[in-house]
Amino acid sequence: MSLQAIRYTRGSLDVLDQLRLPHEHHYDAVLTSDSAFDCIRSMRVRGAPAIAIVAALALAVELGQADVGGTAAEAVTYIDHRLDHLFESRPTAVDLGNAITLLKNTIRKVNGSAAAVVSAYVDEAEAILHRDLKSNLAIGRNGADWLVGGVTPTAMLNPISVLTHCNTGSLATSGHGTALGIIRSLHERGALKHAFCTETRPYNQGSRLTAFELVYENIPSTLIADSMAAALFQTKKNSSSIAAVIVGADRVVRNGDTANKIGTYQLAVLARHHGIKFVVAAPTTSIDLQTPTGSQIKIEERRQEELTQISGPLIIRGIVDTSTTARVATADQRIDVWNPAFDVTPHDLIDVIVTEKGVIEKIDGDFHLTEVFERRG
Ligand code: MRU
């Protein structure tokens, strides 16, 4: 069974603390929108879909206990206020904004009491969780089909190797994952030779989380530093048949430009240079049709200590001692630091966008996301 970062039953929400991974598995009870805000801001939960799901569900749990007022209008005001606060937790991923819009629209359709408003909210928040899992499984299938041409004997006889960046797996979603979901699906079909994952500096989502998920799932895999990708493509391209770089997305805008974890853009440039396919895996909840191009995306900038310090448990006589934590300096603490958490990959460097509704390819060099959405309802 794959890892579960989010454990929810009506009235209770536990979230795996990703800051303690891979060494400790500790779940925090997240029972209010304030504690969800804190969990998201401190990156105890991260990854575009997971952020939205935790925000939506934490408020659902809070509503079970809260005094939302006596009328439907008062309940709507209460929920709006909490959602507006959650919206401020992290700016770049669009899934949270899309979920908030959906939830606000849902409660406005209720014609009844405050209790009916709360009930409609809770149902929709739970549906967001369930739809995400279905989407991930479909993305896994669609991406694997596109890469190896379906579940065929030929695909199994010619397994491919891929590189992924950041963490897009069960930890970043409701389960299975997006880019890592495609890798998981390839592996399940016997069509994966090897998965390489980057360390993903400075926050190390690759080495702390993706490496952990790959080991957990027994997927043949190798960790590389971000700076090794060019050398990997140059030296292993033929012997390991690296067919694709597969990444997730925090926000895909109307022309297909994609904001994702810092370092994604440089991988896209390298992939193009080496003739390797560049695949973005994104549920439609990560698509933002309101924003025309990537230059309008707000990129989160994070603390300079993420580059100048590192923390983790000590290794004592070869064993990780989880009872200790040390923070060490990795640079002169007076150096100026620039730390954008995301970058934008221009659409011309992207070969396909894999969604749960299907694989979107460019026509005459352009993605037509609006038309695809309209056509598919
Ligand atoms: O800062 P993070 O760890 O939240 O960034 C996560 C990423 O960039 C992921 O690649 C993206 O959210 C897709 S997760 C399915």
Boltz pocket constraint, residues with backbone or C-beta under 6 A from the ligand:
constraints:
  - pocket:
      binder: B
      contacts: [[A, 45], [A, 46], [A, 47], [A, 48], [A, 49], [A, 93], [A, 165], [A, 166], [A, 167], [A, 168], [A, 169], [A, 172], [A, 173], [A, 177], [A, 178], [A, 179], [A, 205], [A, 247], [A, 248], [A, 249], [A, 250], [A, 260], [A, 261], [A, 262], [A, 281], [A, 341]]
      max_distance: 6.0
